[in-house]
């Protein structure tokens, strides 16, 4: 199985150090080292089989991207395969919408599972047979305790649990009750099937955990065939076993569940993969909990799962992130055994690195002020050559229309400029990108004193270059032709939260108090090059001097809609530069 790395020369690698230079040989992270050692010893007969097992109860986020790149990346690097498996064991929270979004996201990131698409529900019959086997071995029993009573009997971290009064039911009674549970004779929550291990075990997960609960709900794939559904700890290991996974790679919170994973498979005498845990991704100014992301969607605090402010893969895609940038980010943060929080500036740095190489340059004006060039012939226009991408000579050039009336950024003009302001001002000459030198000769204001128009003259001898007499200017401005530009809506996005740790709240509050009220600014009076009317949703561009932008799904030829992906300023590069100086 291999990854389909579109538009990317940097495949997901083995690096564990975010400061590693490109091209340097990197050490294997600890997970890859385990896989390499197993191949060396022929532990699995030369096989490498991993899996990415999402629950279809929400959209994937950037944290899942780390797991996707790890599991699919290891399979690709070591000549193995990676399964995409949906752990669909909770019908009350799962939907086909989530299945569809997850498959789309994994493909968009550049990975392909081939024929190896599976669902936990594929194995419901097999799981039931295994449960019967444990009952017959005296290793499982039907319990009538309520959920609240089960928690009470479980004990605490400092106090052992106590046996359920139903723990010593006979094998025959347990088989009968379990079969009747399956047939739907009992209401929701009235009975469970529990493993019979040790209620005083030091690990709470081993204190007679629940294997099945009664849920009379229709499943998105199996319909109403089942009214008992397996718990995750029971289903997880069996799914891995049936698929003969070699390396079951999980996030660190499952480390305490590994003894139970092992116990189930050992007691059944089933094929037994190796479970390996790694630290999940935490990112500043971001929440990674599906429950919290669902709250944002359901409470209308964002426009949906694909809101460009969300850390979901669909949200990042809509905002303008590239698959290559996300894969490179996952490579740089590496794989560790301890929890930490990654600065979002590193993700943005990886994004700029990729977009700088791949994004066509265009000119756009987001806060326009009109400029009239008085000595340019009325009714005349011309086309000037503009470079599409200075980082990619093969991208060639495009034609940009120029005319007597233009728009420039309002911030690029000051009537009474300070000493270090080098852009346009009365009597000052500047260069218009790809065009001419212009000099401001007059300022027109409305009755409120607001500047509404600038008048300039141009030097025809300076077209596309320097002045023949050798005079220099200190600033080059971007612009668009008023006659030819398309009016666009531009959405300027910022962090969704104001705090690095959104969960840093006072007692009685929740994370939503840290929502950033200025995370979205919509500007409707922007102007862009006419070529953007032909751009398709998700096309990415660099607006010269402004940042990177992406065509939104709401865009049309009549009214382009652009999302700001990220600005040009790279804080991570400055952080790294400062560290090297020290």
C-alpha positions as CSV (number, residue, x, y, z in Angstrom):
1,X,0.0,0.0,0.0
2,X,1.3,3.4,-0.9
3,X,0.3,7.0,-0.4
4,X,-0.9,9.0,-3.4
5,X,1.2,12.1,-2.8
6,X,-0.3,14.6,-5.2
7,X,1.5,17.9,-5.7
8,X,4.1,17.1,-3.1
9,X,7.7,16.1,-3.4
10,X,8.0,15.6,0.4
11,X,6.5,12.3,1.4
12,X,5.8,11.6,5.0
13,X,9.1,10.7,6.6
14,X,10.5,9.4,9.9
15,X,11.6,12.6,11.5
16,X,11.0,13.2,15.1
17,X,12.7,16.6,15.4
18,X,10.9,19.7,14.3
19,X,14.2,21.4,13.8
20,X,15.7,18.8,11.5
21,X,17.0,20.3,8.2
22,X,15.5,19.2,4.9
23,X,17.6,16.4,3.4
24,X,19.3,15.5,6.7
25,X,19.1,11.8,7.7
26,X,16.7,11.4,10.5
27,X,16.5,8.8,13.3
28,X,13.6,6.5,13.4
29,X,10.9,7.4,15.9
30,X,10.2,4.8,18.6
31,X,7.2,3.3,16.8
32,X,9.1,3.0,13.5
33,X,12.0,1.5,15.4
34,X,9.7,-1.2,16.8
35,X,8.5,-2.0,13.3
36,X,12.0,-2.1,11.9
37,X,13.2,-4.4,14.6
38,X,10.2,-6.7,14.1
39,X,11.0,-6.9,10.4
40,X,14.6,-7.7,11.3
41,X,13.6,-10.6,13.6
42,X,10.8,-11.7,11.2
43,X,8.4,-11.5,14.2
44,X,5.4,-11.2,11.9
45,X,6.6,-13.2,9.0
46,X,7.8,-10.1,7.2
47,X,4.3,-8.5,7.4
48,X,3.5,-4.9,8.4
49,X,-0.2,-4.3,8.7
50,X,-1.5,-1.2,10.5
51,X,-4.9,0.4,10.7
52,X,-6.6,3.8,11.2
53,X,-9.8,3.0,13.2
54,X,-11.9,6.2,13.6
55,X,-15.3,6.2,15.2
56,X,-17.9,7.7,12.8
57,X,-19.3,10.1,15.4
58,X,-17.8,13.3,14.1
59,X,-15.4,14.9,11.6
60,X,-11.7,14.2,11.7
61,X,-9.4,17.0,13.0
62,X,-5.7,17.8,12.8
63,X,-5.0,15.4,15.7
64,X,-6.4,12.6,13.6
65,X,-4.1,13.7,10.8
66,X,-1.1,12.8,13.0
67,X,-2.5,9.2,13.5
68,X,-3.4,8.9,9.8
69,X,0.1,9.9,8.6
70,X,1.7,7.6,11.2
71,X,-0.3,4.5,10.3
72,X,-0.5,4.9,6.6
73,X,3.1,6.3,6.5
74,X,4.6,3.3,8.3
75,X,2.7,0.9,6.0
76,X,4.1,2.8,2.9
77,X,7.6,3.1,4.2
78,X,7.9,-0.6,5.3
79,X,6.2,-2.2,2.3
80,X,3.0,-3.1,4.2
81,X,-0.6,-2.0,4.1
82,X,-2.9,0.1,6.2
83,X,-6.6,-0.6,6.8
84,X,-9.2,2.1,7.1
85,X,-11.7,0.7,9.6
86,X,-14.7,2.4,11.1
87,X,-15.3,1.4,14.7
88,X,-19.0,1.8,14.4
89,X,-20.2,0.2,17.7
90,X,-22.3,3.0,19.0
91,X,-25.4,3.6,16.8
92,X,-26.7,6.4,19.0
93,X,-23.9,8.7,17.9
94,X,-22.8,7.5,14.5
95,X,-24.0,8.6,11.0
96,X,-23.2,7.9,7.4
97,X,-22.4,11.6,7.0
98,X,-19.4,11.0,9.2
99,X,-18.3,7.9,7.3
100,X,-18.4,9.9,4.1
101,X,-16.5,12.8,5.5
102,X,-13.8,10.6,7.0
103,X,-13.1,8.7,3.7
104,X,-12.9,12.0,1.9
105,X,-10.5,13.5,4.4
106,X,-8.1,10.5,4.4
107,X,-8.1,10.5,0.6
108,X,-7.5,14.2,0.5
109,X,-4.5,13.9,2.8
110,X,-3.0,11.6,0.1
111,X,-3.6,8.1,1.4
112,X,-5.3,5.1,-0.1
113,X,-6.4,1.9,1.6
114,X,-7.1,0.0,-1.6
115,X,-9.5,-2.9,-1.0
116,X,-8.9,-2.7,2.8
117,X,-12.0,-0.8,3.9
118,X,-13.6,-2.4,7.0
119,X,-16.3,-1.7,9.6
120,X,-16.4,-3.0,13.2
121,X,-20.0,-3.9,12.4
122,X,-18.7,-6.4,9.8
123,X,-17.6,-8.5,12.9
124,X,-20.7,-8.3,15.1
125,X,-21.5,-12.0,14.6
126,X,-17.9,-13.0,15.3
127,X,-17.8,-10.8,18.4
128,X,-21.0,-12.5,19.7
129,X,-19.5,-15.9,19.1
130,X,-16.4,-14.9,21.1
131,X,-18.6,-13.6,23.9
132,X,-20.4,-16.9,24.1
133,X,-17.0,-18.6,24.2
134,X,-16.0,-16.5,27.3
135,X,-19.3,-17.3,29.0
136,X,-18.7,-21.0,28.4
137,X,-15.2,-20.7,29.9
138,X,-16.7,-19.0,33.0
139,X,-15.0,-15.7,32.0
140,X,-18.1,-13.6,31.4
141,X,-21.4,-13.1,33.0
142,X,-24.7,-11.2,32.6
143,X,-25.1,-8.5,35.2
144,X,-28.3,-6.7,36.3
145,X,-26.7,-3.8,38.0
146,X,-27.7,-0.3,36.7
147,X,-25.0,1.9,35.2
148,X,-24.9,3.9,38.4
149,X,-24.6,0.8,40.5
150,X,-21.9,-0.6,38.3
151,X,-19.8,2.6,38.8
152,X,-20.4,2.3,42.6
153,X,-19.3,-1.3,42.7
154,X,-16.2,-0.5,40.6
155,X,-14.4,1.3,43.4
156,X,-11.9,4.1,43.0
157,X,-8.2,4.5,42.4
158,X,-7.6,4.1,46.1
159,X,-10.3,1.6,47.0
160,X,-10.9,-1.8,45.4
161,X,-14.2,-2.7,43.8
162,X,-16.6,-5.3,45.0
163,X,-18.2,-8.2,43.3
164,X,-21.5,-7.9,41.6
165,X,-24.3,-10.0,43.2
166,X,-24.8,-11.6,39.8
167,X,-21.1,-12.5,39.3
168,X,-21.6,-16.2,40.2
169,X,-24.5,-17.0,37.9
170,X,-24.1,-20.4,36.2
171,X,-22.8,-20.7,32.7
172,X,-26.2,-22.0,31.6
173,X,-28.1,-19.0,33.1
174,X,-25.6,-16.6,31.5
175,X,-25.9,-18.2,28.1
176,X,-29.7,-18.0,28.3
177,X,-29.8,-14.4,29.5
178,X,-27.2,-13.3,26.9
179,X,-29.2,-14.9,24.1
180,X,-32.4,-13.2,25.4
181,X,-30.5,-9.9,25.5
182,X,-29.7,-10.4,21.8
183,X,-33.4,-11.2,21.0
184,X,-34.5,-7.9,22.5
185,X,-36.4,-9.2,25.6
186,X,-34.9,-6.6,28.0
187,X,-35.1,-2.8,28.0
188,X,-32.1,-0.5,27.5
189,X,-29.7,-0.4,30.4
190,X,-31.3,-3.3,32.3
191,X,-28.5,-5.8,31.8
192,X,-24.9,-5.9,30.6
193,X,-22.4,-8.6,29.8
194,X,-19.3,-8.2,31.8
195,X,-15.9,-9.9,31.8
196,X,-15.1,-11.9,34.9
197,X,-11.6,-10.8,35.8
198,X,-10.9,-9.2,39.2
199,X,-12.9,-6.5,40.9
200,X,-10.0,-5.7,43.2
201,X,-7.5,-5.3,40.4
202,X,-5.1,-2.3,40.7
203,X,-6.1,-1.3,37.1
204,X,-9.7,0.0,37.1
205,X,-10.1,-1.1,33.5
206,X,-9.7,-4.8,34.6
207,X,-12.5,-4.7,37.3
208,X,-15.0,-6.8,35.4
209,X,-15.4,-4.4,32.5
210,X,-18.7,-4.2,30.5
211,X,-18.4,-6.0,27.2
212,X,-22.0,-5.5,25.8
213,X,-24.8,-3.1,26.7
214,X,-28.5,-3.1,25.5
215,X,-29.2,-0.3,23.0
216,X,-32.5,-0.5,21.0
217,X,-31.3,1.8,18.2
218,X,-31.0,1.4,14.5
219,X,-27.5,1.1,13.2
220,X,-26.5,2.9,10.0
221,X,-25.3,-0.3,8.4
222,X,-26.9,-3.2,10.2
223,X,-30.3,-1.6,10.8
224,X,-32.3,-3.2,13.6
225,X,-30.5,-6.6,13.4
226,X,-28.9,-6.0,16.8
227,X,-30.1,-4.5,20.1
228,X,-26.9,-5.3,22.0
229,X,-23.7,-3.5,21.0
230,X,-20.1,-4.2,22.0
231,X,-18.1,-1.8,24.1
232,X,-14.9,-0.3,22.6
233,X,-12.5,-2.3,24.7
234,X,-14.1,-5.5,23.7
235,X,-14.5,-4.6,20.0
236,X,-11.1,-3.0,19.5
237,X,-8.8,-6.0,20.1
238,X,-11.1,-8.4,18.2
239,X,-11.2,-6.1,15.2
240,X,-7.4,-6.0,15.2
241,X,-7.3,-9.7,15.6
242,X,-9.7,-10.7,12.8
243,X,-7.8,-8.4,10.4
244,X,-4.5,-9.8,11.6
245,X,-3.0,-6.4,12.3
246,X,0.6,-6.5,13.3
247,X,1.0,-3.2,15.0
248,X,-2.0,-1.7,16.7
249,X,-1.0,1.9,17.2
250,X,-3.1,3.9,19.7
251,X,-2.8,7.2,21.5
252,X,-1.4,7.3,25.0
253,X,-4.7,7.3,26.9
254,X,-5.2,3.6,25.8
255,X,-2.0,2.6,27.6
256,X,-4.0,1.6,30.7
257,X,-6.4,-0.3,28.5
258,X,-3.6,-2.5,27.0
259,X,-3.8,-5.2,29.8
260,X,-7.5,-5.6,29.0
261,X,-6.7,-5.8,25.2
262,X,-4.2,-8.5,26.0
263,X,-6.5,-10.4,28.4
264,X,-9.4,-10.7,26.0
265,X,-7.2,-12.0,23.2
266,X,-5.2,-14.4,25.4
267,X,-8.4,-15.8,27.0
268,X,-9.8,-16.4,23.6
269,X,-6.6,-17.9,22.2
270,X,-7.0,-15.5,19.3
271,X,-4.4,-13.9,17.0
272,X,-2.7,-11.2,19.1
273,X,-1.4,-8.0,17.6
274,X,1.0,-5.7,19.4
275,X,-0.5,-2.5,20.8
276,X,1.8,0.5,20.9
277,X,0.8,3.9,22.4
278,X,2.0,7.3,21.3
279,X,1.2,10.8,22.5
280,X,-1.7,12.5,20.8
281,X,-1.4,16.0,19.3
282,X,-2.3,19.1,21.3
283,X,-2.2,22.4,19.6
284,X,-2.3,26.0,21.0
285,X,-5.5,28.0,20.6
286,X,-7.3,24.8,19.6
287,X,-9.6,22.2,21.1
288,X,-9.3,18.6,19.9
289,X,-12.2,17.0,21.7
290,X,-14.9,15.7,19.4
291,X,-17.4,16.5,22.1
292,X,-16.3,20.1,22.3
293,X,-16.2,20.5,18.5
294,X,-19.7,19.0,18.3
295,X,-20.9,21.6,20.9
296,X,-19.5,24.4,18.7
297,X,-21.4,23.1,15.7
298,X,-24.7,22.3,17.6
299,X,-24.7,25.6,19.5
300,X,-24.2,27.6,16.3
301,X,-20.9,29.0,17.5
302,X,-19.4,28.1,14.1
303,X,-21.0,27.6,10.7
304,X,-20.5,23.9,10.7
305,X,-17.9,21.1,10.8
306,X,-16.1,22.7,7.8
307,X,-16.0,26.2,9.2
308,X,-12.5,27.5,8.3
309,X,-11.8,28.3,11.9
310,X,-12.3,24.7,13.0
311,X,-9.3,22.4,13.4
312,X,-11.2,19.7,11.4
313,X,-9.5,18.5,8.2
314,X,-12.6,19.6,6.3
315,X,-12.3,23.1,7.9
316,X,-8.6,23.3,7.2
317,X,-9.2,22.2,3.6
318,X,-11.9,24.9,3.1
319,X,-9.6,27.5,4.6
320,X,-6.9,26.7,2.1
321,X,-4.5,24.3,3.8
322,X,-2.7,21.8,1.5
323,X,-2.4,18.1,2.2
324,X,1.4,18.4,1.8
325,X,1.6,21.1,4.5
326,X,-0.3,18.9,7.0
327,X,1.8,15.9,6.2
328,X,4.9,17.9,6.6
329,X,3.7,19.2,9.9
330,X,2.9,15.7,11.2
331,X,6.5,14.7,10.1
332,X,8.1,17.6,11.9
333,X,6.3,17.2,15.2
334,X,7.4,13.5,15.3
335,X,6.1,10.7,17.5
336,X,6.7,10.7,21.2
337,X,5.8,8.9,24.4
338,X,4.9,12.0,26.4
339,X,2.1,14.6,26.1
340,X,3.0,18.1,25.0
341,X,1.4,21.0,23.2
342,X,2.6,22.2,19.8
343,X,2.7,25.9,18.9
344,X,0.2,26.6,16.2
345,X,2.9,28.8,14.6
346,X,4.7,25.6,13.5
347,X,1.6,24.4,11.6
348,X,1.4,27.8,9.9
349,X,5.1,27.7,9.1
350,X,4.7,24.4,7.4
351,X,1.7,25.8,5.5
352,X,3.6,28.9,4.3
353,X,6.6,26.7,3.2
354,X,4.3,24.7,0.9
355,X,2.1,27.6,-0.3
356,X,5.1,29.7,-1.1
357,X,6.3,27.1,-3.6
358,X,2.9,26.2,-5.1
359,X,0.6,29.2,-5.0
360,X,0.2,31.5,-8.0
361,X,0.6,35.2,-7.2
362,X,-2.2,37.6,-7.9
363,X,-3.0,41.1,-6.9
364,X,-6.0,42.1,-4.7
365,X,-7.0,45.1,-2.8
366,X,-8.9,44.5,0.5
367,X,-9.4,48.1,1.7
368,X,-9.6,50.1,-1.5
369,X,-9.0,53.7,-2.3
370,X,-9.3,54.9,-5.9
371,X,-6.4,56.3,-7.7
372,X,-6.8,58.3,-11.0
373,X,-3.8,58.8,-13.2
374,X,-4.5,62.2,-14.8
375,X,-2.0,62.0,-17.6
376,X,-2.9,58.5,-18.7
377,X,-5.2,58.6,-21.8
378,X,-8.9,58.3,-21.0
379,X,-10.5,55.1,-22.5
380,X,-7.1,53.4,-22.9
381,X,-6.0,50.2,-21.2
382,X,-3.1,47.8,-21.7
383,X,-2.0,44.4,-20.5
384,X,1.2,44.0,-18.5
385,X,3.2,40.9,-17.9
386,X,3.2,39.6,-14.3
387,X,5.1,36.7,-12.8
388,X,2.9,33.9,-11.6
389,X,5.3,32.5,-9.0
390,X,8.9,33.6,-8.5
391,X,9.6,30.3,-6.7
392,X,8.6,28.3,-9.8
393,X,9.9,29.6,-13.1
394,X,7.8,27.0,-14.9
395,X,4.7,28.7,-13.8
396,X,5.3,31.4,-16.4
397,X,3.6,34.8,-16.6
398,X,0.1,36.2,-16.9
399,X,-1.4,39.4,-18.4
400,X,-2.7,42.0,-15.9
401,X,-5.0,44.8,-17.2
402,X,-3.9,48.4,-16.5
403,X,-6.0,51.5,-17.0
404,X,-6.4,55.1,-15.9
405,X,-8.4,54.4,-12.7
406,X,-7.0,51.9,-10.2
407,X,-7.5,50.7,-6.6
408,X,-4.7,50.6,-4.1
409,X,-4.8,49.7,-0.4
410,X,-5.9,52.6,1.8
411,X,-3.1,51.7,4.2
412,X,-0.6,52.4,1.4
413,X,-1.3,56.1,1.5
414,X,-0.8,58.7,4.2
415,X,-1.5,62.4,3.8
416,X,1.0,63.3,6.5
417,X,3.4,60.4,6.8
418,X,5.9,59.7,9.6
419,X,9.6,59.6,8.8
420,X,9.8,55.9,8.1
421,X,6.6,55.6,5.9
422,X,7.9,55.1,2.4
423,X,4.6,54.4,0.6
424,X,2.5,56.8,-1.3
425,X,2.1,60.4,0.0
426,X,1.5,63.8,-1.5
427,X,4.4,64.7,-3.8
428,X,6.0,61.2,-3.4
429,X,6.8,58.8,-6.2
430,X,6.3,55.0,-5.8
431,X,6.3,52.0,-8.2
432,X,3.2,50.1,-9.1
433,X,4.0,46.4,-9.3
434,X,4.7,45.3,-12.9
435,X,3.5,48.8,-14.1
436,X,4.8,52.4,-13.8
437,X,6.2,54.9,-11.4
438,X,3.4,57.2,-10.2
439,X,3.5,60.5,-8.2
440,X,0.6,61.7,-6.0
441,X,-0.5,65.2,-7.0
442,X,-3.8,65.7,-5.3
443,X,-6.1,64.3,-2.5
444,X,-9.9,64.5,-2.7
445,X,-12.0,64.3,0.4
446,X,-15.7,64.1,1.1
447,X,-17.7,66.5,3.4
448,X,-16.6,64.5,6.4
449,X,-12.9,64.9,5.7
450,X,-12.6,61.2,4.5
451,X,-10.2,60.6,1.7
452,X,-12.1,59.2,-1.3
453,X,-9.8,59.7,-4.2
454,X,-6.1,60.2,-5.1
455,X,-4.8,61.9,-8.2
456,X,-1.5,60.9,-9.6
457,X,0.7,61.3,-12.7
458,X,2.7,58.4,-14.2
459,X,6.0,58.2,-16.1
460,X,5.5,56.2,-19.3
461,X,9.2,55.5,-19.5
462,X,9.1,53.3,-16.4
463,X,6.8,50.6,-17.7
464,X,7.7,47.3,-16.0
465,X,11.0,48.4,-14.7
466,X,13.3,51.2,-13.4
467,X,13.4,54.8,-14.6
468,X,15.8,55.3,-17.5
469,X,17.5,58.2,-15.6
470,X,18.4,55.9,-12.8
471,X,16.1,57.5,-10.1
472,X,15.0,55.1,-7.4
473,X,11.8,54.7,-5.3
474,X,11.5,53.2,-1.9
475,X,8.2,51.4,-2.2
476,X,6.4,49.1,-4.6
477,X,2.6,48.9,-4.3
478,X,0.1,46.3,-5.5
479,X,-3.0,47.5,-7.3
480,X,-5.9,46.4,-9.5
481,X,-7.5,48.2,-12.5
482,X,-10.9,49.6,-11.5
483,X,-12.3,49.0,-14.9
484,X,-11.4,45.3,-15.0
485,X,-11.3,44.2,-11.4
486,X,-13.9,41.9,-9.9
487,X,-15.6,42.8,-6.7
488,X,-15.1,40.1,-4.1
489,X,-16.0,39.1,-0.6
490,X,-13.0,38.3,1.5
491,X,-13.2,36.5,4.8
492,X,-10.4,37.2,7.2
493,X,-9.9,34.4,9.8
494,X,-8.0,34.4,13.1
495,X,-7.6,31.9,15.9
496,X,-11.0,30.6,17.2
497,X,-9.9,31.1,20.8
498,X,-8.1,33.9,22.6
499,X,-6.1,31.7,25.0
500,X,-3.4,29.3,24.1
501,X,-5.2,26.8,26.3
502,X,-8.9,27.3,25.7
503,X,-9.7,25.0,28.7
504,X,-8.1,27.5,31.0
505,X,-11.3,28.7,32.6
506,X,-12.7,29.7,36.0
507,X,-14.8,27.3,38.0
508,X,-18.3,27.1,36.6
509,X,-17.3,28.2,33.1
510,X,-16.6,26.1,30.0
511,X,-14.2,26.5,27.1
512,X,-16.6,28.6,25.1
513,X,-15.9,31.7,27.3
514,X,-12.5,31.9,25.5
515,X,-14.0,32.1,22.0
516,X,-12.4,34.9,20.0
517,X,-15.2,37.4,19.0
518,X,-12.9,38.7,16.2
519,X,-12.1,35.3,14.7
520,X,-13.9,36.3,11.5
521,X,-14.1,39.6,9.7
522,X,-16.0,39.7,6.4
523,X,-15.1,42.4,3.8
524,X,-17.5,42.8,0.9
525,X,-15.9,45.7,-0.9
526,X,-12.7,44.1,-2.1
527,X,-11.3,44.0,-5.6
528,X,-9.3,41.2,-7.3
529,X,-7.7,40.5,-10.6
530,X,-10.4,39.4,-13.1
531,X,-8.6,36.0,-13.6
532,X,-10.0,35.0,-10.1
533,X,-13.5,34.9,-11.6
534,X,-12.5,31.6,-13.3
535,X,-10.9,30.1,-10.2
536,X,-12.4,27.0,-8.7
537,X,-13.3,26.3,-5.1
538,X,-10.2,25.3,-3.1
539,X,-7.8,27.0,-5.6
540,X,-5.0,28.7,-3.6
541,X,-3.3,32.0,-4.3
542,X,-0.9,34.4,-2.7
543,X,-2.3,37.9,-2.7
544,X,0.8,39.9,-3.1
545,X,1.9,41.7,0.1
546,X,-1.2,40.4,1.9
547,X,-1.0,36.7,2.5
548,X,-2.4,33.4,1.2
549,X,-6.0,33.0,0.2
550,X,-8.3,30.2,-1.0
551,X,-11.4,30.2,-3.1
552,X,-14.4,29.3,-0.9
553,X,-17.1,26.8,-1.8
554,X,-19.6,29.8,-1.8
555,X,-17.7,31.5,-4.6
556,X,-19.1,32.2,-8.1
557,X,-17.9,33.8,-11.3
558,X,-20.2,36.8,-10.5
559,X,-18.9,37.2,-6.9
560,X,-15.7,35.6,-5.9
561,X,-15.4,34.6,-2.3
562,X,-12.0,34.2,-0.8
563,X,-10.8,32.9,2.6
564,X,-7.6,34.1,4.1
565,X,-5.6,31.0,4.8
566,X,-2.6,32.5,6.6
567,X,-0.7,35.8,6.5
568,X,2.8,36.3,5.2
569,X,4.4,36.9,8.6
570,X,6.1,33.7,9.9
571,X,6.3,33.8,13.6
572,X,7.7,30.3,13.8
573,X,10.7,31.2,11.6
574,X,11.4,34.1,13.9
575,X,11.2,31.8,17.0
576,X,13.7,29.4,15.4
577,X,16.0,32.2,14.3
578,X,16.0,33.6,17.8
579,X,16.8,30.2,19.3
580,X,19.7,29.7,16.9
581,X,21.2,33.1,17.9
582,X,21.1,32.1,21.6
